[in-house]
């Protein structure tokens, strides 16, 4: 990239350009993360001179695999960086930008921070010496059990307010619960484990833009949008048509990726629709991944959200 561009991005990363512009004087984590990606994405392959035994060597900064990643991981990345430099403020910058491409639930940050700084939280988390040692790569057994309880009580059977801890673990076995460093990492690992490089992943459109990068960067999979007449009700015929179109291009369709509740539309697929999509995928010997990240973002009980764990 041009030296001025790279210097500009490095300035953003260091926060020098943002600190005076943001109303709270703090550079958001998202801004730093995006800037790091932006620096790598815009930097072209460079060569560095090093002297060894009076000989000048040309050393490449990146491997061929690194070079293959020199494209912005998100299609809106550069626009997001520009928006952060001109952040809107109702008093000082009313004509500025509001980046709608990144969702952070800041309304609960105070509640979470208060909970996490309580002394009993630390005691519960670190009273057992085993947490400081090598452990199960799927997560600490106690944490997996707690998450299983949470899933059973709050996502699968929210109407059973008195569901006990032991009963919950009979519904969701902690042995089938695993932790990862975020949804993107988990999706990337699933694609790597289930697919070969170049395999296709069908996703009802529109979908979360970062899925493209999540599937491509490590696993080398191709996200394929499935456009439907009614986005609220994907049909088996539409999925089949999309799969055959992909296969006609010489690609194998390996995964159906469904988000429920949906991002970005906010719709909720009825259980019969989810079951129908999974049944279709099974007839083809495909895997189905259901992303229920927004399961607890349903604010009207009449909408009828039902976890796939309960549907099946």
C-alpha positions as CSV (number, residue, x, y, z in Angstrom):
1,X,0.0,0.0,0.0
2,X,1.1,3.6,-0.3
3,X,3.2,4.7,2.7
4,X,0.8,7.5,3.6
5,X,-2.1,5.0,3.8
6,X,-0.1,2.6,5.9
7,X,1.0,5.4,8.2
8,X,-2.5,6.6,8.5
9,X,-3.8,3.2,9.5
10,X,-1.0,2.7,12.0
11,X,-2.0,6.1,13.5
12,X,-5.6,4.8,13.8
13,X,-4.4,1.6,15.5
14,X,-2.4,3.5,18.0
15,X,-5.4,5.6,18.8
16,X,-3.7,8.9,18.2
17,X,-6.3,9.9,15.6
18,X,-9.3,8.7,17.5
19,X,-8.8,9.8,21.0
20,X,-9.5,13.5,20.4
21,X,-12.6,12.7,18.2
22,X,-14.5,10.2,20.4
23,X,-16.8,11.7,22.9
24,X,-15.7,9.3,25.7
25,X,-12.0,9.7,24.8
26,X,-11.6,6.0,24.6
27,X,-10.8,4.0,21.5
28,X,-13.3,1.1,21.2
29,X,-12.0,-2.4,21.1
30,X,-13.8,-2.8,17.8
31,X,-11.9,0.1,16.3
32,X,-8.5,-1.3,17.3
33,X,-9.4,-4.8,16.0
34,X,-10.6,-3.3,12.7
35,X,-7.5,-1.2,12.4
36,X,-5.2,-4.2,12.9
37,X,-7.1,-6.1,10.1
38,X,-7.0,-3.0,8.0
39,X,-3.2,-2.6,8.3
40,X,-2.7,-6.3,7.2
41,X,-5.3,-6.0,4.5
42,X,-3.9,-2.9,2.8
43,X,-0.2,-3.8,3.3
44,X,1.3,-5.3,0.2
45,X,4.1,-7.9,0.2
46,X,7.3,-6.0,1.1
47,X,10.9,-7.0,1.3
48,X,13.3,-6.2,4.0
49,X,17.1,-5.9,3.7
50,X,19.1,-7.7,6.3
51,X,22.9,-8.0,6.5
52,X,24.5,-11.3,7.4
53,X,28.1,-12.0,6.8
54,X,28.4,-8.8,4.7
55,X,25.6,-10.1,2.4
56,X,22.3,-8.3,1.7
57,X,19.4,-10.7,1.9
58,X,15.8,-10.1,0.7
59,X,13.4,-11.5,3.3
60,X,9.7,-11.7,2.5
61,X,7.4,-10.5,5.3
62,X,4.6,-13.0,4.7
63,X,4.3,-16.6,3.6
64,X,2.3,-17.6,0.6
65,X,-0.6,-18.4,2.9
66,X,-0.4,-15.0,4.5
67,X,-0.3,-13.4,1.0
68,X,-3.6,-15.2,0.1
69,X,-5.3,-13.3,3.0
70,X,-4.3,-9.8,1.8
71,X,-7.9,-8.8,1.1
72,X,-10.2,-7.1,3.6
73,X,-11.9,-9.8,5.6
74,X,-15.1,-7.8,5.8
75,X,-16.6,-6.0,2.8
76,X,-17.5,-3.0,4.9
77,X,-14.1,-2.7,6.7
78,X,-12.8,0.4,5.0
79,X,-16.1,2.2,5.4
80,X,-16.1,1.2,9.1
81,X,-12.7,2.7,9.6
82,X,-13.7,5.9,7.9
83,X,-16.8,6.1,10.0
84,X,-14.8,5.8,13.2
85,X,-12.7,8.8,12.2
86,X,-15.9,10.9,11.8
87,X,-18.0,9.5,14.6
88,X,-21.3,11.3,15.2
89,X,-22.0,13.2,18.4
90,X,-25.4,14.9,19.0
91,X,-23.7,18.1,20.2
92,X,-20.2,18.3,18.6
93,X,-20.6,16.4,15.3
94,X,-24.3,15.9,14.4
95,X,-23.5,15.3,10.8
96,X,-20.9,12.5,11.6
97,X,-21.2,8.8,10.9
98,X,-23.0,6.1,12.9
99,X,-21.4,2.7,12.0
100,X,-24.4,0.3,11.9
101,X,-22.2,-2.6,10.7
102,X,-21.0,-3.4,14.2
103,X,-23.4,-4.4,17.0
104,X,-22.3,-4.1,20.6
105,X,-24.8,-4.3,23.4
106,X,-23.5,-1.4,25.4
107,X,-26.8,-1.2,27.4
108,X,-25.7,-4.0,29.6
109,X,-22.0,-3.3,30.0
110,X,-22.5,-1.6,33.4
111,X,-24.5,-4.6,34.7
112,X,-21.9,-7.1,33.4
113,X,-19.0,-5.2,34.9
114,X,-20.7,-4.9,38.3
115,X,-21.3,-8.7,38.3
116,X,-17.8,-9.6,37.2
117,X,-16.0,-7.4,39.8
118,X,-17.9,-8.9,42.7
119,X,-15.6,-10.8,45.0
120,X,-17.8,-14.0,45.0
121,X,-17.5,-14.1,41.2
122,X,-13.7,-14.5,41.5
123,X,-14.0,-17.0,44.3
124,X,-16.4,-19.2,42.4
125,X,-14.3,-19.0,39.3
126,X,-10.9,-19.7,40.8
127,X,-11.3,-21.5,44.1
128,X,-10.4,-24.8,42.4
129,X,-6.7,-25.1,41.7
130,X,-7.4,-27.2,38.6
131,X,-8.4,-24.1,36.7
132,X,-4.7,-23.0,36.7
133,X,-3.5,-26.3,35.1
134,X,-3.8,-28.1,31.8
135,X,-7.4,-29.2,31.3
136,X,-10.0,-30.3,28.8
137,X,-9.6,-28.5,25.5
138,X,-13.4,-28.2,25.2
139,X,-13.4,-26.1,28.4
140,X,-13.4,-26.5,32.1
141,X,-15.8,-29.3,33.2
142,X,-17.5,-27.0,35.7
143,X,-17.9,-24.2,33.1
144,X,-19.3,-26.7,30.5
145,X,-21.9,-27.9,33.1
146,X,-22.9,-24.3,33.9
147,X,-23.3,-23.5,30.3
148,X,-25.4,-26.7,29.8
149,X,-27.6,-25.6,32.7
150,X,-28.0,-22.1,31.1
151,X,-28.9,-23.5,27.7
152,X,-31.5,-25.9,29.1
153,X,-33.1,-23.3,31.4
154,X,-33.0,-20.1,29.3
155,X,-32.9,-21.2,25.7
156,X,-34.6,-24.6,25.5
157,X,-37.2,-24.4,28.2
158,X,-37.5,-20.7,29.3
159,X,-41.1,-21.4,30.5
160,X,-39.8,-23.8,33.2
161,X,-38.6,-21.1,35.6
162,X,-38.1,-23.7,38.4
163,X,-36.0,-26.1,36.3
164,X,-33.4,-27.5,38.7
165,X,-29.6,-27.7,38.0
166,X,-29.7,-31.5,38.0
167,X,-32.8,-31.8,35.7
168,X,-31.2,-29.3,33.3
169,X,-28.1,-31.5,33.0
170,X,-30.3,-34.4,32.1
171,X,-31.7,-32.3,29.2
172,X,-28.3,-31.0,28.0
173,X,-25.3,-33.3,28.6
174,X,-22.2,-31.2,29.4
175,X,-20.2,-33.7,27.4
176,X,-21.7,-32.2,24.3
177,X,-21.0,-28.6,25.2
178,X,-17.8,-26.9,24.1
179,X,-16.3,-23.5,24.5
180,X,-14.4,-21.5,21.9
181,X,-13.0,-18.0,21.4
182,X,-16.2,-16.6,19.8
183,X,-18.7,-17.6,17.2
184,X,-16.4,-16.9,14.3
185,X,-13.7,-19.1,15.7
186,X,-16.2,-21.9,16.3
187,X,-17.7,-21.7,12.9
188,X,-14.2,-21.7,11.3
189,X,-13.3,-24.8,13.3
190,X,-16.5,-26.6,12.3
191,X,-16.0,-25.8,8.6
192,X,-12.4,-27.0,8.8
193,X,-13.5,-30.3,10.5
194,X,-16.4,-31.0,8.2
195,X,-15.4,-29.7,4.8
196,X,-12.6,-29.9,2.2
197,X,-11.1,-26.8,0.8
198,X,-13.4,-25.4,-2.0
199,X,-16.6,-27.0,-0.6
200,X,-19.7,-24.8,-0.6
201,X,-21.8,-23.7,2.4
202,X,-25.4,-22.7,1.6
203,X,-26.7,-19.7,3.6
204,X,-30.2,-18.2,3.3
205,X,-29.8,-14.6,2.1
206,X,-29.3,-12.0,3.3
207,X,-26.8,-13.0,5.9
208,X,-24.2,-11.7,8.3
209,X,-21.4,-10.5,6.1
210,X,-18.5,-11.9,8.2
211,X,-19.7,-15.5,7.5
212,X,-17.7,-15.2,4.2
213,X,-14.5,-14.6,6.0
214,X,-15.3,-17.1,8.8
215,X,-15.6,-19.9,6.3
216,X,-12.9,-18.9,3.9
217,X,-9.8,-17.8,5.8
218,X,-8.9,-21.1,7.5
219,X,-11.2,-23.8,6.0
220,X,-11.1,-22.4,2.5
221,X,-14.9,-22.9,2.1
222,X,-17.1,-20.8,-0.2
223,X,-20.2,-19.1,1.2
224,X,-23.1,-19.3,-1.3
225,X,-26.2,-17.1,-0.7
226,X,-29.6,-18.7,-1.3
227,X,-32.0,-16.1,-2.5
228,X,-35.7,-16.9,-1.7
229,X,-39.0,-15.5,-2.8
230,X,-40.0,-15.2,0.9
231,X,-37.0,-14.8,3.2
232,X,-39.2,-15.7,6.2
233,X,-39.9,-19.2,4.8
234,X,-37.0,-20.9,3.0
235,X,-38.3,-23.9,1.0
236,X,-36.7,-27.2,0.1
237,X,-37.2,-26.4,-3.6
238,X,-35.2,-23.2,-3.3
239,X,-32.4,-24.9,-1.4
240,X,-32.3,-27.7,-3.9
241,X,-32.1,-25.3,-6.8
242,X,-29.2,-23.4,-5.1
243,X,-27.4,-26.7,-4.4
244,X,-27.7,-27.9,-8.0
245,X,-26.5,-24.6,-9.3
246,X,-23.4,-24.9,-7.2
247,X,-22.8,-28.5,-8.2
248,X,-23.1,-27.4,-11.9
249,X,-20.0,-25.3,-11.2
250,X,-18.1,-28.4,-10.0
251,X,-18.3,-27.7,-6.3
252,X,-19.5,-30.0,-3.5
253,X,-22.3,-28.7,-1.2
254,X,-21.4,-29.7,2.3
255,X,-23.1,-27.5,4.9
256,X,-26.3,-25.6,5.3
257,X,-25.8,-22.6,7.7
258,X,-29.0,-21.2,9.3
259,X,-29.2,-18.2,11.7
260,X,-32.3,-18.2,13.9
261,X,-33.3,-15.6,15.1
262,X,-32.1,-14.1,11.8
263,X,-29.4,-11.5,11.3
264,X,-29.9,-9.0,9.8
265,X,-33.7,-9.4,9.2
266,X,-34.6,-10.1,12.8
267,X,-37.2,-12.7,11.7
268,X,-37.7,-16.0,13.6
269,X,-38.1,-19.2,11.6
270,X,-41.0,-21.4,12.9
271,X,-40.0,-24.8,14.1
272,X,-41.6,-26.5,11.1
273,X,-39.4,-24.4,8.7
274,X,-36.2,-25.2,10.7
275,X,-37.1,-28.9,10.7
276,X,-37.9,-28.8,7.0
277,X,-34.5,-27.3,6.1
278,X,-32.7,-29.9,8.3
279,X,-34.6,-32.7,6.8
280,X,-33.7,-31.5,3.3
281,X,-30.0,-31.3,4.2
282,X,-30.1,-34.9,5.6
283,X,-31.6,-36.3,2.4
284,X,-28.4,-35.0,0.7
285,X,-26.0,-36.2,3.4
286,X,-25.2,-32.6,4.4
287,X,-24.5,-31.1,7.8
288,X,-26.7,-28.3,9.2
289,X,-25.2,-25.6,11.5
290,X,-27.8,-23.5,13.3
291,X,-26.5,-20.2,14.8
292,X,-28.8,-19.2,17.7
293,X,-26.7,-16.3,18.9
294,X,-29.7,-14.1,19.2
295,X,-31.9,-16.6,21.1
296,X,-32.1,-14.3,24.1
297,X,-32.8,-11.2,22.1
298,X,-36.5,-12.1,21.6
299,X,-38.6,-9.6,23.5
300,X,-42.1,-10.9,22.6
301,X,-43.1,-14.3,23.8
302,X,-45.7,-14.4,21.0
303,X,-43.0,-14.6,18.3
304,X,-42.6,-18.3,19.1
305,X,-38.8,-18.8,19.0
306,X,-37.8,-22.4,19.6
307,X,-34.3,-23.7,19.9
308,X,-33.3,-26.4,17.3
309,X,-32.3,-28.5,20.3
310,X,-35.9,-28.6,21.3
311,X,-37.3,-28.9,17.7
312,X,-35.3,-32.1,17.1
